Amino acid sequence: MYVTDDGNALRFASGKGITAIDTWDLLGLAERTGRVVTEERLAYEAHLKAKGRKRARRR
């Protein structure tokens, strides 16, 4: 598994069949495992969006 916050690296790894996750996936995992509640995840995502970060598109 490859973890990155670089959209190009995520697309490259995914295109090669490598399981790759990004910041957004990590936030979802944190919520599913009870590390953060939904409101916290949404706040983190809102902060990322406010900073111009977008979810990377996979191949």
Secondary structure, DSSP 8 states (H G I E B T S, - for coil): -EE-S-HHHHHHHHHTT--EE-HHHHHHHHHHTTSS-HHHHHHHHHHHHHTT-------
